């Protein structure tokens, strides 16, 4: 499918970022994450970051970097509530990446977050749906079942929205692997990409983290 007009493309990427604020969820040395040291943990998460060749189809990296607790909370519509949740769950730090595939008008955001305990990671996953309640744009969501298992536990939603008269759709897939909570969030022009695409992208991140050996 041909790429959409630049204005529409920018609006979809901006939409992805707005929803990400509400949600904020090469091989390294492996082993247990040093969760008492956020910066050391961040280095390990960065080692497991995706490269364009890890993804199905032609993608371009548009943004990547740390998702530190204070930064993520400050960008939330309810910063104090977010800080309390992060403290309660034992969120250590996260690492996010955004890619764009203009041939399919598809943007995708990946986020990997480390927690101090598996229980804390599970609590964060259980609260994943609350991200939509504080989203800065209207979103219609419906929970869907994944075709294949992902991690220790997983949830997924199909999303539809109409920003500025440009109908769009996407998926939000979030899963837990031990003390890590990972997510893949897609936005595409309506009909340009479906659940199979989203699951393939989520599997790419899960595979990269698994191969890195971090836990």
C-alpha positions in Angstrom: 0.0 0.0 0.0 1.3 3.5 -0.8 2.3 5.8 2.0 -0.3 8.3 3.2 0.0 12.0 3.1 2.6 13.5 5.4 0.0 15.3 7.6 -1.9 12.1 8.2 1.3 10.2 8.9 2.3 12.8 11.5 -1.1 12.7 13.2 -0.9 8.9 13.5 2.6 9.0 15.0 1.5 11.7 17.4 -1.5 9.5 18.4 0.9 6.7 19.1 2.9 9.0 21.4 -0.2 10.2 23.2 -1.3 6.7 24.0 2.2 5.7 25.0 2.2 8.4 27.7 -0.8 6.8 29.2 0.7 3.4 29.0 4.0 4.5 30.5 4.7 0.0 29.6 22.1 -7.5 20.3 22.6 -10.1 22.9 24.2 -9.0 26.1 25.8 -10.7 28.9 22.5 -12.2 30.1 21.7 -13.2 33.7 19.7 -11.6 36.5 19.0 -7.9 36.2 20.6 -5.7 38.9 17.2 -4.2 39.9 18.7 -2.3 42.8 20.7 -0.2 40.3 18.4 1.5 37.7 21.2 2.7 35.5 22.9 -0.8 35.4 19.5 -2.3 34.7 19.0 0.2 31.9 22.3 -0.8 30.3 21.1 -4.4 30.2 17.7 -3.4 28.7 19.5 -1.4 26.1 21.6 -4.4 25.1 18.4 -6.2 24.3 17.0 -3.4 22.1 15.7 -4.2 18.6 17.5 -3.4 15.4 15.7 -2.8 12.1 16.8 -6.2 10.9 15.0 -7.9 13.8 11.7 -6.7 12.5 9.5 -8.2 9.7 9.6 -5.9 6.7 11.3 -2.5 6.2 11.1 -0.4 9.3 12.9 2.8 10.2 13.9 3.6 13.8 12.5 7.0 14.7 13.1 7.2 18.5 14.6 5.2 21.3 15.8 5.8 24.9 15.1 5.2 28.6 11.7 5.3 30.2 12.7 6.5 33.7 10.1 6.5 36.4 10.0 10.2 37.1 9.9 11.2 33.4 7.1 8.7 32.7 5.1 9.9 35.7 5.6 13.5 34.9 4.1 13.1 31.4 1.1 11.2 32.7 -2.3 13.0 33.1 -2.1 12.0 36.8 1.6 12.2 37.8 1.1 11.6 41.5 -1.1 8.5 41.0 1.5 7.2 38.5 4.3 7.7 41.0 2.4 5.8 43.7 1.7 3.0 41.2 5.4 2.8 40.2 6.5 2.7 43.8 3.9 0.0 44.7 4.8 -2.2 41.8 8.5 -1.7 42.2 9.1 -0.3 38.7 12.8 0.1 38.2 13.3 1.5 34.7 12.2 0.9 31.1 13.5 1.2 27.6 11.4 2.3 24.6 11.7 2.3 20.9 9.5 3.6 18.0 9.7 2.5 14.4 7.9 3.5 11.3 7.1 1.5 8.1 5.8 4.1 5.7 5.0 1.5 3.0 2.3 0.1 5.3 1.6 3.4 7.1 2.4 1.6 10.3 4.0 3.0 13.5 5.0 0.7 16.3 6.2 1.5 19.8 8.0 -1.1 21.9 8.5 -0.8 25.7 10.4 -3.2 28.0 10.1 -2.4 31.8 12.0 -4.1 34.6 10.4 -4.6 38.1 12.0 -5.6 41.3 9.8 -8.7 41.7 7.6 -10.9 39.5 4.6 -10.0 41.7 5.1 -6.3 40.9 5.4 -7.0 37.2 2.2 -9.1 37.4 0.4 -6.2 39.2 1.5 -3.8 36.5 0.2 -6.1 33.8 -3.1 -6.5 35.5 -3.5 -2.7 35.5 -2.7 -2.4 31.8 -6.3 -1.6 30.7 -6.3 1.5 32.9 -3.9 3.2 30.5 -6.8 3.7 28.1 -8.9 5.5 30.7 -6.4 8.4 30.9 -5.5 8.5 27.2 -5.3 11.9 25.7 -7.3 10.9 22.7 -10.7 9.0 22.4 -10.1 5.3 21.8 -12.5 2.5 21.3 -11.0 -0.8 22.5 -12.0 -4.4 22.5 -9.9 -7.1 24.2 -8.8 -9.9 21.9 -7.2 -13.4 22.2 -3.7 -14.0 20.9 -3.2 -16.7 18.3 0.0 -17.9 20.1 1.1 -17.8 23.8 3.4 -15.0 24.7 5.6 -14.9 27.8 4.2 -16.1 31.2 1.0 -14.2 30.7 -0.4 -11.7 28.2 -3.3 -9.4 27.3 -4.2 -7.7 24.0 -6.6 -5.1 22.7 -7.7 -4.0 19.3 -7.9 -0.2 19.1 -9.9 2.1 16.8 -9.8 5.9 16.7 -10.5 8.8 14.4 -8.0 11.6 14.9 -8.8 14.7 12.9 -11.0 12.8 10.5 -8.3 10.2 9.7 -9.7 6.8 10.8 -7.0 4.6 12.2 -6.7 1.3 14.0 -4.1 -0.7 15.9 -3.3 -3.1 18.6 -1.8 -3.0 22.1 -0.2 -6.2 23.2 1.4 -6.4 26.7 2.9 -9.5 28.3 5.1 -10.5 31.3 8.3 -12.5 31.2 9.5 -13.0 34.8 10.2 -9.5 36.2 9.9 -7.9 32.8 6.7 -6.4 31.3 6.9 -5.9 27.5 4.5 -4.3 25.1 4.1 -3.6 21.4 1.6 -0.9 20.4 0.7 -0.4 16.7 -1.1 2.4 14.8 -2.0 2.1 11.1 -4.3 3.6 8.6 -7.6 1.8 8.8 -7.2 -1.6 7.1 -3.4 -1.3 6.6 -2.3 -3.7 9.3 -4.1 -6.2 11.5 -3.7 -8.4 14.6 -1.3 -10.8 12.8 1.0 -7.9 12.1 0.9 -6.8 15.7 1.6 -10.3 17.0 4.5 -10.7 14.7 6.0 -7.5 15.9 5.4 -8.4 19.6 7.1 -11.8 18.9 10.1 -10.0 17.5 10.7 -8.1 20.8 10.0 -11.2 22.9 12.5 -13.2 20.9 15.1 -10.5 21.2 14.7 -10.3 25.0 14.7 -14.1 25.4 17.9 -14.4 23.3 19.6 -11.7 25.4 19.3 -14.0 28.4 18.3 -11.2 30.8 15.7 -12.0 33.5 
